Every structure is written in structure tokens, then in C-alpha cells.
Amino acid sequence: MRIAYFDCHSGISGDMTLAALLDAGASLKSVQEVVHSMGLPEVSIRSEAATRKGFRGQHLVIEHPKEHAHRNLLDILALIRRATMSKNAAEIAHRLFERLARVEAKVHGTTIDQVYFHEVGAIDSIVDMVGVAVAWDELDIQKAVASPVPTGSGTVKISHGVVPLPAPATAELLRDIPIAPCGLPFEMTTPTGAVLLAELVSEYGPIPAMQVNRIGYGAGSREVPDRPNLLRILIGHAIPTRPASEDMDMVWVLETNLDDVSGERIGFAIEAAWRTGALDVFTTPIQMKKQRPGVMLTVLCRREDRQALESELFRHTGTLGIRVRKQARLVLPRASIGVGTPWGLVRGKVSKLPTGEVDFSPEYDDCCWIAKERCIRLQDVVEEVSRCYRAEESLQHEYPLPPEQQELPADSSLPSIASPTHPAASLNLELQQAAMEDQDRSATDRDTFYRWDSAPWPRDEDRDLP
């Protein structure tokens, strides 16, 4: 998705926005052609290099004969219909002026058809908003995010007299938009800038996850005391992110420091923690007061197991205190599978990395049992199981049908990773179905023995080689 971020540190106006979009790569010639096709008399548009507080940017200059006409919404929409521009750009321009007309009607207590634009109906404001619509469409921006916007303080003189900042129409347009504090005695956000935010921006906050490939700077018409008077627009592609609930897992961390407990007692406490439902248990060597060597015992657990594990730690370590905190952890999507090997089916886990790559890890207990029974190296077992996994994984490329139409061969008796849905979440369901089919088979068929649930496997002394 093409995304734009408005960095409104120095406010926003129509001319600053158009200048920033031109600086980011939009075509000035395209804007000029559209404006000329609207029938506006002798309008000249150019973009000039400018510096504000030592930083470069582009400043928009619009020249046209003086006029005293006040246009209403129908007049401006007629100009837009006359222009030769894309349908999308025309719709954007139409929405901008229609929103502005609704706001003006509200603040003046009248109807849309009775609203006459004064400052915004002038040629330069029409060029600003129509030009932004053309540049927006040309840059193919699909979503916009903005920072909080400063409005300035003090007063400003408009056709209706002197009014406080933000001006009434500007304040109405900024409803539900976060405003940044700013004590500068200038109009930092104009009605045209406010309507652009209200109509084009869907979110407000810090820069979103995106890959920036264009940056444009639009310079305001004046220097301000404490900041460069520039509007920065970053344009790029949004980086896809999954909702936090899909990635993050909340756990409780229990920690205690031990310096007068034997290694045997610590080992026993660790075993008790595993039995009580700990997700992970580990120790860290530490140096405690009076230079005594000690051990920090750490337990990770679910909320529902926290109290039971605290009790076990107090009971078996003799500690006087346990540090407790809630911790988020990032968990990769993963599933348990079975892999066919020369020694029978071996359990393992597949996980999906953020890059989309799939990783496989054989089950240690299975590999250890095979290594003991066959009197071979554990490393050789792990390498052979991994090789068998890769071999079965490659079979998925032989299916010519799309994944949702693929089926395993009718004589398939393993929860094979060649399943077209591997490593999708439906894998466990396939294993369950295969397990139920095996109930009708002979109990001596050891080649098809596997477990799809989390129940313990047979002890080593109860297991037979296939």
C-alpha cells in the first residue's frame, strides 16, 4: 500500500502541501495543465527552491491578475468539471471543496448553496487544492497518516474581521484531529491545510511502519522564530504487520536470588517447577552482597500457574522473596508434525519465520531414544531426520492443483509434511483424522504409529523398534 506521512511540526497550508508533493516527485507540468484547462485567467505556477532555518525545501509561487469575485460551491465544482484530469483527482477535489462548504455553512449558520468562499475561493486557494488532488493521484497515495498539528496563537484578520486562532472554519475542520501545543503568534494551520488533513488523513500519530522512498519539503511563506517553517511529507510503502495478538504472548516471570542453597535443592526446585506447569526454567550465575557467588532462578509461566509456582519456589528453595513481573514475548507460528524416517515416524516442530521461511526441529526425546537403541550418534539421527523432512517437503511441488484443492494420496498413512496445507494451522486437524483412521488398523503396524495430541509417549523401556 502506498502511504504518505505528514510531519506537521510547523503546521500545514495548501501551498506547503502542494510544494511538498511536487518536491516528492509529482509533476508541476501536470498541475499547470489541469489549472489551465479549468479556464482560470492567466494563472502562472512555479516552484522555487527556498531555505528555512538552513534547511532546503520548495516554495510554491502562484501569480494571477487581481480579482474580486467570490465563488460559491457550484462555481468551483463547475471549474473542476471543466478541467481535464483523472476521475480520481476530480473526486478528491470535489470532496475537499464539499467538506469545506459544509463547515463554512455550519460556522455561519446557513446552507451549503448560500456559502460564498472568500479567502478559499480565491484563485491561489483553488490552485492549491486542485493541485494537491492532481499530485495525490499521480503519486498513487492510498493512505495518509499525520502528526499532531500546531495551530498557532493570537488572532488573524479575515474578510469577516479579526478572529482568534485557530480561525472558526479551521477549528471546525480540526475536530477529532490531535492539536500540538504552539505559542507562536502566527496562523500555523490554514483552512486549506485543515481541510486537506480532515479529508485525506485517516490516522494520527508517529510515523507508521513503512519503507520510505520519497521525501518532500514544502516551505511556508514566512520565517518563524524557533523552527524551520517546512511541511515534510514522507511517501513510501506500508510494511505489513500482523495484529499484536497474533504474535505476542503474555507470560509471568518469577525470579529469586539464591546464595545459601545447595545445588541439589536447586535442581529439585527446578524439577518441581516443571511438574507444576512452568513454560521455562533456567538459572543464571550472579555475584551477591559480600562477594558471595549465587544463582538467580527464573521461571516463566502462565497467569493461571503463577500462584502454584510461587508456592513451589518458596517451599523448595527457602527464599524470602520472589520478584514478579508480566512480560510480553514474541512467539513464532508453529505446529507439531510427524516425519517418516528409516526408523519410523519421528516427531518434530515446524515454525514460520517472519520472512516466510519455514524451519524444522526434530523432537529431542525421539532422536535420543533412536540413538540409544541403535547405538549411533545423536548428531547422525538429527541429520537424517532433517534430511527426511527436506525430502518430504519437496514433494509438495509435485501437486499441480492450488492448495485448497490438493489432497493426499489415498494410501497415505503418515501425517506427512508433503500435505499441501503444510505448515498451516489445519495440519493438526489432518493428524487427528489420520489418527482416527489408524484405530481400525492392526496394532502391529508400527510404521504408522504416531501421536497428534500432547499426551506423553511411551517410556523408553516400553517402546519397540519398528
ABEGO torsion letter per residue (X at the ends): XBBBBBBAAAEBBAAAAAAAAAAAGBBAAAAAAAAAAAGBBGBBBBBBBBBBGGBBBBBBBBBBBBBABBBBAAAAAAAAAABBBBAAAAAAAAAAAAAAAAAAAAAAGBBAAABBBBAAABAAAAAAAAAAAAAAAAAGBABBBBBBBBAEBEBBBBAAEBBBOBBAAAAAAABGBBBBBBABBBBABBAAAAAAAAAABABBEBBBBBBBABBBBBBBABBBAABBBBBBBBBBBBBBBBBAAAABBBBBBBBBBBAABBAAAAAAAAAAAAAAGBABBBBBBBBBBGGBBBBBBBBBBBAAAAAAAAAAAAAAAGBABBBBBBBBBBBBBBBBBBBBBAAEBBBBBBBBBAAGBBBBBBBAAAAAAAAAAAGBBAAAAAAAAAAAAAAAAAAAAABABBAAABBBBAABABBBAABAAOABAAAAAAAAAAAAAAAABBAABAAABBBABABBBBBAAABBBX
